[in-house]
Amino acid sequence: MDKRDEILKIFSLNLRRVISSLELDYEKLQEIRLRVNGPLIVIYDNKEYFITKDSNLVNLQEEAYLVSQNEIRETMEYISNYSMYAFEDEIKQGFITIQGGHRIGIAGKTILENDKIKNIKHISFINIRLSHQIKGCASKVLPFIMNGTEDIFHTLIISPPRCGKTTLLRDVIRQLSNGHSKFLGQSVGVIDERSEIGACYMGVPQNELGIRTDILDCCPKANGMMMLIRSMSPRIIAVDEVGSKEDIEAIEYVINCGCKLIATVHGSSIDDIKTKPILGRLVREKIFERYIVLNNRITVGNVEEIYDARGSIVYKSGV
Amino acid sequence: MLITKIIGVILTVCSSGAIGIYFSDRIKDRMNELKELKKIILSLRGDIRYAMTPLPEALKVIASRHEGKFETFLEHLSKELNELGGITFQEIWKKCVEEDLNETALTKKDKVYLGQLGENLGYLDKEMQINTIDLYISQLETEIEELTGSMKEKTHLYNCLGIMLGIFIAIIII
């Protein structure tokens, strides 16, 4: 199933008709946003457009197709495969990952139990973020991550949302796992808490992560890192979007076990990360040996700067 | 003339007896199908309880493991659900119950219960699914129990009635 089909099948019949008639390059399509009684919006090639009833991309809100409550309800039925119960844990976190690794963000009325979010009802806002696999996008940063021909540096990829950090991480994993003329492929353990990296569907990764990669799908990062080290003895551990206290404790465990770590985090710079209460400590203690900072100034996934453990720039983009 | 009459009597008694056997077999078939249905629903409950498997996937896996009379029903259900064609789960379930179970010995009441199961599946959380399935299983168990109690008498009755009816018609003909 190609990306177009993966995306189109989750929409209600009406929306499917409108979106399928658009002439889109799905590689450039980044987001589709549905809001109850709001206009149908796409982020395409880094720009925002409204979609009209006649399936055209326009800049005028007045011409936009308005999404109804029923269309959102029908779309949610398809997203969850008629089985909302199967996504209870994901819904608590506010998103569902579908076949192909695309992330569906949802918002509505939260139901609380003992001050914790139990579920979300009356889902009225949906944000579909398309997952992109760009093979070779990590080639530029790999020489800065590699430490000889068999080892790598502990690396933290820092990026604001929608700047391609998961895409970069995916390709880094693939290349380190497969190896190439200057680097011997290493066993990589991936903890894919949100099924975004490998996009496993019924246990089978939909994205290529390399021949020496083991994936723990839908597993909490902190538990997963320890589990993988004990069970699969990886040389490299890769995780997406670290940040919680448990994550940081697990990172320390990984590093003390002699494994190398590649992680991503939301942020805009090293200084930004230093201000984070728990992760900031790891930066100050110089645990990470490489920091890759991304932006989307020229294109999504643009590598802005790469720093070493002391914060000295080892690479700087011209933009 | 006598031979013709004898042949006629034999044919009448045999065909009438066969009708009796057919009806008694229907009762046995219904019993087996209710038990098979229970097995299927238990598998579905297991898939939901332990693996939180979405319904289309769970039904497809169960269909691949069962070769009985419900295979078509399960496969059709899973196929329709995967098509995401603009109809609700309840409508798809009802449609499949109506279309795919005509060859079975299930009664109208059995189909109504099965149809009601589909009305609440997929809705709300895991607990709701388990409760809905448990309710249906208890309904199935009641039916199986009632049928077990009366099956021996009923099959015997149908067999006897068939033959008796044949003899009765034969006497009238003679």
Boltz contact constraints between the chains, C-beta under 6 A:
constraints:
  - contact:
      token1: [A, 9]
      token2: [B, 84]
      max_distance: 6.0
  - contact:
      token1: [A, 13]
      token2: [B, 86]
      max_distance: 6.0
  - contact:
      token1: [A, 78]
      token2: [B, 84]
      max_distance: 6.0
  - contact:
      token1: [A, 81]
      token2: [B, 54]
      max_distance: 6.0
  - contact:
      token1: [A, 81]
      token2: [B, 56]
      max_distance: 6.0
  - contact:
      token1: [A, 82]
      token2: [B, 55]
      max_distance: 6.0
  - contact:
      token1: [A, 82]
      token2: [B, 81]
      max_distance: 6.0
  - contact:
      token1: [A, 82]
      token2: [B, 89]
      max_distance: 6.0
  - contact:
      token1: [A, 82]
      token2: [B, 122]
      max_distance: 6.0
  - contact:
      token1: [A, 83]
      token2: [B, 54]
      max_distance: 6.0
  - contact:
      token1: [A, 83]
      token2: [B, 55]
      max_distance: 6.0
  - contact:
      token1: [A, 83]
      token2: [B, 122]
      max_distance: 6.0
  - contact:
      token1: [A, 85]
      token2: [B, 125]
      max_distance: 6.0
  - contact:
      token1: [A, 85]
      token2: [B, 126]
      max_distance: 6.0
  - contact:
      token1: [A, 85]
      token2: [B, 129]
      max_distance: 6.0
  - contact:
      token1: [A, 86]
      token2: [B, 52]
      max_distance: 6.0
  - contact:
      token1: [A, 86]
      token2: [B, 54]
      max_distance: 6.0
  - contact:
      token1: [A, 88]
      token2: [B, 125]
      max_distance: 6.0
